[in-house]
Amino acid sequence: MTMLTGGCRYGTHRVLNPEGTLPQPALKLDNTMEIYENEILIDVTTLNIDSASYTQIKQACSSDTQKMKEMILSIVEERGKMQNPVTGSGGMLIGTVREIGPKFQNTQNLKVGDKIATLVSLSLTPLKINSIKNLTADSEQVDVDAQAILFESGLFAVLPDDIPEKLALAALDVAGAPAQVDRLVTEGEIVCIIGGGGKSGILCCYQAMKNVGQYGKVIVVEYSETNAQRIKDMGLATDVIVADATNVMDVYHKVMAITGGRGCDVTINNVNVPSTEMTSILVTKGRGCVYFFSMATSFTKAALGAEGVGKDINLIVGNGFAKGHASLTLNIIRESQPIRELFEKLYV
């Protein structure tokens, strides 16, 4: 088979509109499934659409699964990738390697037939969906008959033998969050995890509890009473607040009561709805740190809001990649039987 030549390692050769930009901010990609010499072709089995995007799609379609399917298919048809036009975010995928270009920098000895999870966003991944096999309103995992392209700069993980595929996909989708917690949180600190009851939140709670040790605190703010009780039952926090994170002053007063007015050293925002930026900022002490993993975050609101209340704190954009993040997150699944059992129940 003749392959296309001259592909850019960052995928700019796939950008149709606007010219001169990279695949993630592009409005449309070339999703022709004929690979360039430095690309990989993947037969896709499951998409894990990110939480902010899936929540928006579900709300827009009133949880009607047929309408949700049609919306996802129309986005991919229009953009050549799965990038929600409202949230701008994507997700990730698992599939089987079908073809490897001879100039792809294969540092992991990847082979045709290997099952992999991509560790780059669907918002920059050329994708063609033939059909959606299964979709439910309660799960962000969508089973598909599809193909995708991974660029030379694209990150991936070969799926492990000891963890079921869909469980690995669920964990790897948010692998950047617990990895950043591991970097940011040290022994004895007070950590607040907003949206701690979801998938990324649970993994962050586990890592935060591990890092703060016996003298630190992990405070979870969770909207759902069921999810909050689950965090308590699993021992993943020292304190759990059931509250709406968009109600800034309510959460602020409750966190201040727990911290004795001191505030938190580190705040991790994992929510999948807008307008929780100022809650995260106000509960954090001066010169502390807020990590916005949530793709529902407005970074304009966060930056200008912090300035407006006179908060000198570090605001970190939620980069989904951190070196070693896949291994760290899969090891949490291996170490914590309660988390593994919960994720198997939800995603397998």
C-alpha positions as CSV (number, residue, x, y, z in Angstrom):
1,M,0.0,0.0,0.0
2,T,1.4,3.4,-0.9
3,M,1.6,5.8,2.0
4,L,1.3,9.6,2.0
5,T,4.6,11.4,2.6
6,G,5.6,14.7,4.2
7,G,3.6,14.5,7.4
8,C,4.4,16.9,10.3
9,R,5.1,15.2,13.6
10,Y,2.5,17.5,15.2
11,G,-0.2,16.8,12.7
12,T,-0.4,20.1,11.0
13,H,-0.7,18.4,7.6
14,R,-4.2,17.2,8.7
15,V,-5.5,20.7,9.4
16,L,-8.1,21.9,6.9
17,N,-9.4,25.0,8.6
18,P,-7.9,27.4,9.6
19,E,-4.6,26.8,7.9
20,G,-1.4,27.4,9.9
21,T,-2.8,26.1,13.2
22,L,-2.3,22.8,15.1
23,P,-4.9,20.0,15.2
24,Q,-6.4,20.8,18.6
25,P,-7.6,24.4,18.0
26,A,-8.4,23.7,14.4
27,L,-12.0,23.7,13.3
28,K,-11.7,20.9,10.8
29,L,-9.3,18.0,10.3
30,D,-8.7,15.7,7.3
31,N,-9.9,12.4,8.6
32,T,-9.1,10.4,5.6
33,M,-8.0,7.0,7.0
34,E,-5.0,6.6,4.7
35,I,-1.9,7.2,6.8
36,Y,1.2,9.2,6.3
37,E,4.6,7.6,6.8
38,N,4.8,9.0,10.4
39,E,1.3,8.1,11.6
40,I,-0.5,5.1,13.2
41,L,-3.9,3.8,12.1
42,I,-6.1,2.5,14.9
43,D,-9.2,0.4,14.7
44,V,-11.2,2.0,17.5
45,T,-13.5,0.0,19.8
46,T,-14.4,2.6,22.5
47,L,-14.4,6.3,22.9
48,N,-14.2,7.8,26.4
49,I,-15.7,11.2,26.0
50,D,-14.5,13.6,28.6
51,S,-16.9,14.4,31.5
52,A,-17.5,18.1,30.7
53,S,-18.3,17.3,27.1
54,Y,-20.5,14.3,27.8
55,T,-22.5,16.2,30.4
56,Q,-23.1,19.0,27.9
57,I,-24.2,16.6,25.2
58,K,-26.5,14.7,27.6
59,Q,-28.1,18.0,28.8
60,A,-28.5,19.3,25.3
61,C,-30.2,16.1,24.3
62,S,-32.3,15.7,27.5
63,S,-30.6,12.3,28.0
64,D,-32.2,10.9,24.8
65,T,-29.6,8.4,23.7
66,Q,-30.6,8.4,20.0
67,K,-30.2,12.2,19.9
68,M,-26.9,11.9,21.7
69,K,-25.7,9.4,19.1
70,E,-26.8,11.8,16.3
71,M,-25.0,14.7,18.0
72,I,-21.7,12.9,18.4
73,L,-21.9,11.6,14.8
74,S,-22.6,15.2,13.5
75,I,-19.7,16.7,15.5
76,V,-17.3,14.1,14.0
77,E,-18.7,14.5,10.5
78,E,-18.3,18.3,10.8
79,R,-14.9,18.5,12.4
80,G,-13.2,15.3,11.5
81,K,-12.5,14.7,15.2
82,M,-14.5,14.4,18.4
83,Q,-14.3,18.0,19.8
84,N,-17.4,19.3,21.5
85,P,-18.0,22.8,20.0
86,V,-19.3,24.1,23.4
87,T,-16.7,22.8,25.8
88,G,-13.8,22.5,23.2
89,S,-12.8,19.2,24.8
90,G,-12.6,15.7,23.6
91,G,-11.6,12.6,25.6
92,M,-9.6,9.6,24.5
93,L,-9.9,6.1,22.9
94,I,-8.9,2.5,23.0
95,G,-8.4,0.3,19.9
96,T,-6.1,-2.0,18.0
97,V,-3.2,-0.9,16.0
98,R,-3.9,-1.7,12.3
99,E,-1.0,0.0,10.6
100,I,2.3,1.7,11.6
101,G,4.0,4.1,9.3
102,P,7.7,3.3,8.7
103,K,8.8,6.8,9.8
104,F,6.8,6.7,13.1
105,Q,9.2,7.1,16.0
106,N,8.3,3.8,17.6
107,T,10.2,4.0,20.9
108,Q,7.9,1.5,22.6
109,N,8.3,-1.3,20.1
110,L,4.6,-1.1,19.2
111,K,3.3,-3.8,16.9
112,V,0.4,-4.2,14.6
113,G,-2.3,-6.0,16.6
114,D,-1.4,-4.3,19.9
115,K,-4.3,-2.9,22.0
116,I,-3.6,0.7,23.0
117,A,-5.1,3.7,24.7
118,T,-4.3,7.1,23.3
119,L,-3.1,9.6,25.9
120,V,-3.9,12.6,23.7
121,S,-7.2,14.3,23.4
122,L,-9.9,13.3,20.9
123,S,-10.1,17.0,20.2
124,L,-6.9,16.7,18.1
125,T,-7.3,13.1,16.8
126,P,-8.5,12.5,13.3
127,L,-11.5,10.2,13.7
128,K,-14.0,8.5,11.4
129,I,-17.0,6.8,13.0
130,N,-18.8,4.1,10.9
131,S,-21.4,3.4,13.6
132,I,-22.1,3.8,17.3
133,K,-22.7,0.3,18.7
134,N,-23.6,1.2,22.3
135,L,-24.2,4.4,24.2
136,T,-25.9,5.1,27.5
137,A,-26.7,8.4,29.3
138,D,-24.9,7.2,32.5
139,S,-21.5,6.3,31.0
140,E,-19.1,8.4,29.1
141,Q,-17.8,5.3,27.3
142,V,-19.2,4.9,23.8
143,D,-18.6,1.7,21.9
144,V,-18.0,2.3,18.2
145,D,-16.9,0.9,14.9
146,A,-14.4,3.6,13.9
147,Q,-10.9,4.4,12.9
148,A,-8.5,7.0,14.1
149,I,-5.0,8.5,13.4
150,L,-2.2,9.0,15.9
151,F,0.5,11.5,15.0
152,E,4.2,11.0,15.6
153,S,4.0,13.3,18.6
154,G,1.0,11.4,20.0
155,L,1.2,9.7,23.4
156,F,-0.2,6.2,24.0
157,A,-0.1,3.3,26.4
158,V,-0.2,-0.4,25.5
159,L,-3.1,-1.8,27.5
160,P,-2.0,-3.9,30.5
161,D,-2.8,-7.6,30.8
162,D,-3.9,-7.5,34.4
163,I,-6.6,-4.7,34.1
164,P,-9.7,-5.0,31.9
165,E,-9.7,-2.7,28.8
166,K,-12.6,-0.5,29.8
167,L,-11.3,-0.2,33.4
168,A,-7.9,0.9,32.0
169,L,-9.6,3.3,29.6
170,A,-11.6,4.9,32.5
171,A,-8.5,5.4,34.6
172,L,-6.2,6.5,31.8
173,D,-8.7,9.1,30.6
174,V,-8.0,11.2,33.7
175,A,-4.4,10.0,34.5
176,G,-3.1,13.6,34.5
177,A,-5.1,14.5,37.5
178,P,-3.7,12.1,40.2
179,A,-0.2,12.5,38.7
180,Q,-0.4,16.3,39.2
181,V,-1.7,15.8,42.7
182,D,1.4,13.6,43.4
183,R,3.6,16.5,42.2
184,L,1.8,19.3,44.1
185,V,0.8,17.8,47.4
186,T,3.3,17.2,50.2
187,E,3.1,15.8,53.7
188,G,1.1,17.6,56.3
189,E,-0.7,19.9,53.8
190,I,-4.4,20.7,53.6
191,V,-5.9,19.8,50.3
192,C,-9.4,20.6,49.0
193,I,-10.8,18.4,46.1
194,I,-13.8,20.0,44.5
195,G,-15.8,17.4,42.7
196,G,-14.2,14.6,44.6
197,G,-16.8,12.0,44.0
198,G,-16.3,11.5,40.3
199,K,-13.7,9.4,38.4
200,S,-10.9,11.9,38.5
201,G,-11.8,13.1,41.9
202,I,-11.6,9.6,43.5
203,L,-8.2,9.0,42.0
204,C,-7.0,12.4,43.2
205,C,-8.4,11.7,46.7
206,Y,-6.4,8.5,46.9
207,Q,-3.2,10.2,45.9
208,A,-3.8,13.2,48.1
209,M,-4.5,11.0,51.2
210,K,-1.3,9.1,50.4
211,N,0.8,12.3,50.1
212,V,-0.5,14.3,53.1
213,G,0.1,11.5,55.6
214,Q,-1.4,11.3,59.1
215,Y,-1.0,15.0,59.9
216,G,-2.6,16.5,56.7
217,K,-6.2,16.9,55.6
218,V,-8.1,16.1,52.5
219,I,-11.3,18.0,52.2
220,V,-13.8,16.9,49.6
221,V,-16.6,19.1,48.2
222,E,-19.2,17.0,46.5
223,Y,-22.6,17.8,45.2
224,S,-24.1,14.3,45.2
225,E,-24.9,12.9,48.6
226,T,-24.5,9.4,47.2
227,N,-21.0,10.1,45.9
228,A,-20.1,11.9,49.2
229,Q,-21.1,8.9,51.2
230,R,-19.1,6.7,48.9
231,I,-16.0,8.9,49.6
232,K,-16.6,8.5,53.4
233,D,-17.1,4.7,53.2
234,M,-13.9,4.3,51.2
235,G,-11.9,6.4,53.6
236,L,-10.7,8.7,50.8
237,A,-10.9,12.0,52.7
238,T,-10.6,13.4,56.2
239,D,-13.6,15.7,55.7
240,V,-16.5,15.6,53.3
241,I,-18.7,18.6,52.5
242,V,-22.0,18.1,50.6
243,A,-22.5,21.3,48.7
244,D,-23.0,23.0,45.4
245,A,-19.6,24.2,44.3
246,T,-21.2,27.0,42.3
247,N,-22.4,28.5,45.6
248,V,-19.1,30.2,46.4
249,M,-19.7,31.7,49.9
250,D,-21.5,28.6,51.2
251,V,-18.5,26.4,50.3
252,Y,-16.0,29.0,51.5
253,H,-17.5,29.2,55.0
254,K,-17.7,25.5,55.3
255,V,-14.0,25.0,54.3
256,M,-12.8,27.8,56.5
257,A,-14.6,26.2,59.4
258,I,-12.7,23.0,58.9
259,T,-9.3,24.7,58.4
260,G,-9.7,27.2,61.2
261,G,-9.8,30.1,58.8
262,R,-6.4,29.1,57.3
263,G,-7.5,27.9,53.9
264,C,-6.1,25.2,51.8
265,D,-2.5,24.7,50.6
266,V,-3.7,23.0,47.4
267,T,-7.1,22.9,45.7
268,I,-7.9,20.5,42.9
269,N,-10.9,21.3,40.7
270,N,-12.5,18.2,39.1
271,V,-16.1,19.4,38.5
272,N,-17.8,19.0,35.1
273,V,-19.9,22.2,35.2
274,P,-19.0,25.9,34.8
275,S,-18.7,28.6,37.4
276,T,-16.7,27.0,40.2
277,E,-13.6,29.0,39.6
278,M,-14.0,31.5,42.5
279,T,-14.9,28.7,44.9
280,S,-11.6,27.1,44.2
281,I,-9.7,30.4,44.6
282,L,-11.4,31.6,47.8
283,V,-10.8,28.4,49.7
284,T,-7.1,28.5,48.9
285,K,-4.6,30.3,51.1
286,G,-2.3,33.1,49.9
287,R,0.6,31.7,47.8
288,G,-1.2,28.4,47.6
289,C,-2.1,26.6,44.4
290,V,-5.2,25.8,42.5
291,Y,-5.1,23.0,39.8
292,F,-8.0,23.3,37.4
293,F,-8.3,19.8,35.9
294,S,-11.9,20.5,34.9
295,M,-12.5,21.3,31.2
296,A,-15.5,23.3,32.2
297,T,-13.2,26.0,33.7
298,S,-13.1,29.5,32.3
299,F,-9.5,30.5,32.7
300,T,-10.5,34.2,32.1
301,K,-12.8,34.0,35.1
302,A,-10.1,32.3,37.2
303,A,-7.3,34.8,36.3
304,L,-9.4,38.0,36.6
305,G,-11.4,36.6,39.5
306,A,-8.3,35.9,41.6
307,E,-7.0,39.4,40.8
308,G,-10.4,40.9,41.8
309,V,-10.3,39.4,45.3
310,G,-6.7,40.1,45.8
311,K,-5.5,36.5,45.9
312,D,-1.8,35.9,45.2
313,I,-2.0,32.2,44.3
314,N,-0.7,29.9,41.6
315,L,-3.3,28.9,39.0
316,I,-2.4,25.8,37.1
317,V,-4.1,24.8,33.8
318,G,-5.1,21.1,33.8
319,N,-2.6,19.6,31.4
320,G,-3.7,16.0,31.0
321,F,-0.1,14.9,30.5
322,A,2.5,14.4,33.2
323,K,5.5,12.1,32.8
324,G,4.7,8.7,34.3
325,H,1.0,9.5,34.6
326,A,-0.2,6.3,33.0
327,S,1.9,4.1,35.3
328,L,0.9,6.0,38.4
329,T,-2.8,5.9,37.7
330,L,-2.9,2.2,36.7
331,N,-0.9,1.5,39.9
332,I,-3.7,3.1,42.0
333,I,-6.1,0.6,40.4
334,R,-3.7,-2.2,41.4
335,E,-3.1,-0.9,44.9
336,S,-6.7,0.0,45.9
337,Q,-9.2,-2.9,45.8
338,P,-12.2,-0.6,46.7
339,I,-11.4,1.8,43.8
340,R,-10.9,-1.1,41.4
341,E,-14.2,-2.7,42.4
342,L,-16.0,0.6,42.1
343,F,-14.6,1.3,38.6
344,E,-15.3,-2.2,37.5
345,K,-18.9,-1.8,38.6
346,L,-19.2,1.6,36.7
347,Y,-17.2,1.0,33.6
348,V,-16.7,-2.7,32.8
